[in-house]
Amino acid sequence: MSNRDVNLVGVNRGESTDYTRVSGSLGIQKLFPNGTGAFPDVIRDQRDVLMELVRNSSGGAILPGQVVTYKTLLSGKEITNPAAAATGRADGIADHYLPAAGVADGRCFWMVIDGPTKFLNDAAGAISEFDELVVSASVAGCVRTQTAAPTQGNEVPQLNGKVGRAEAAAVAGGGTLANATAFFGYFRAPK
């Protein structure tokens, strides 16, 4: 893992940049504080978020909180939107600091690979604190709660579509969240 100074890359959280400016830096990793994305930044707690600099090669915009996956043969450098699939793989989550319009195709940005982040809900049902989250089978780039009994043991979290756990108390018992509503959870990319 690299912990290079983000200023050497020239891209901060919530920003995107042209590929030609950072092509040699794609795949580097950096620790950031766990913040809300509000300006000025409000730190949520003392945990860090491990992020990786990647390029959007999806053919469209990547939205903040969206589940993303590496493009074939470009692991660690270029990402795309995964198809909606119950056993889909999640390699990262687009930074929730990004503007609502997201990151245009071909632009580079930071994605979460380990730590607290916001996810996009697919509106399939209520999400409560500590619910196990999986890749949505119906809405690409979103998550939903686990519908089958959670598995136990040392399984890789992203096998069979698992992406993490919900942790934001604000959604607990809040009923169904609207499609693409962002909420906090914890994500860890597969190794």
TIDOGU-849353 format. One record per residue (C-alpha): x, y, z; residue in three letters. Coordinates in steps of 0.02 Angstrom, whole numbers, plus 50000, padded with zeros to 5 digits. Layout:
XYZAla/...
***
This chain:
500005000050000Met/500635017149954Ser/500275032150062Asn/500945045649948Arg/500515063649980Asp/498875067349890Val/499565084349840Asn/500845075649729Leu/499395067849632Val/498435084249617Gly/496715076949653Val/495775079149816Asn/494265069449879Arg/492695074849789Gly/493635080349633Glu/493965072249467Ser/495335075949345Thr/495865072649166Asp/496715055949136Tyr/498255063949056Thr/498655073149220Arg/498725057449328Val/498955042449211Ser/500565037249298Gly/499745038249469Ser/498235026949438Leu/498115013049566Gly/498995022449707Ile/498165021549877Gln/497965034950010Lys/497215036050185Leu/495945049850214Phe/494985054650372Pro/493195048350389Asn/492195063750347Gly/490425068250299Thr/490865077250138Gly/490125093450205Ala/491115109450178Phe/492065113450282Pro/492355095050307Asp/491575087650463Val/492525072550532Ile/491305058650584Arg/492515048750693Asp/494345043750710Gln/494325029850579Arg/495255031850415Asp/494635027850240Val/495835019050120Leu/495545025249943Met/496265021449772Glu/496465033049623Leu/495525025649473Val/494855030449302Arg/493015029649255Asn/492925018549100Ser/491075014549115Ser/490455024248964Gly/489395035349078Gly/489425044749242Ala/489875036149406Ile/488835043149550Leu/489415046149729Pro/489115030549836Gly/488945019249683Gln/489645001549686Val/491014999749554Val/492074985449490Thr/493744984449399Tyr/493714982549211Lys/494394965849153Thr/496304965949141Leu/496394983549215Leu/496274979149399Ser/496834993549508Gly/496705006549372Lys/495045007549280Glu/493295004349344Ile/491545002149274Thr/489755000149336Asn/489394982049381Pro/487844974149308Ala/486414971449429Ala/486724953749492Ala/486384945349658Ala/488154938349658Thr/489004953649585Gly/490734958849638Arg/491094975649720Ala/492894981749705Asp/492544999249771Gly/491295012749811Ile/491345029649724Ala/491835043349847Asp/490295051349926His/491195068349921Tyr/490925068849732Leu/489635080949662Pro/487865074149635Ala/488165073049446Ala/489605061049480Gly/491165058149377Val/491095058749188Ala/491765044449083Asp/493655045449061Gly/493945056049218Arg/494975050149367Cys/494435050549550Phe/494645042349720Trp/493615026849764Met/493425018749935Val/494235001649952Ile/494184999850141Asp/493245009950270Gly/491665019350311Pro/490755026850163Thr/489045030850093Lys/488155017949986Phe/486695019949866Leu/485135009949914Asn/484105001249780Asp/482445004849871Ala/482084986149891Ala/481664988350075Gly/482104995650243Ala/483924996250295Ile/484334995450479Ser/485954998250571Glu/487124982950560Phe/486154974950415Asp/487254964950297Glu/487324973450126Leu/487434964849957Val/487544970649777Val/485804974049710Ser/485074961249591Ala/483894974149517Ser/484764991249516Val/486544992249449Ala/487785001049563Gly/486665000249716Cys/486564989149870Val/485154981249969Arg/485034971350129Thr/485414952850135Gln/483804943150105Thr/484474925850146Ala/485214920950313Ala/486954928550331Pro/488414916650316Thr/489634914250459Gln/491504911350461Gly/492984918150365Asn/492174920650196Glu/492764934750084Val/491474948650112Pro/491174951649926Gln/490854933549877Leu/489044930849830Asn/488774949449816Gly/489184954449996Lys/489884971950013Val/489814976750196Gly/488684982350337Arg/487534997250365Ala/488065007950511Glu/487095024150503Ala/485825025050645Ala/484845037750543Ala/484155023950429Val/483735012050571Ala/481875008750571Gly/481655022750445Gly/480645012350324Gly/481065010650140Thr/482375022650076Leu/482055030149905Ala/483025023449756Asn/484835029449758Ala/484685036749934Thr/486415037550014Ala/486745030650188Phe/488325026650287Phe/489055009250302Gly/490725000250305Tyr/491524993150147Phe/493054981850125Arg/493644977049950Ala/494124959049912Pro/495964955249923Lys/
***
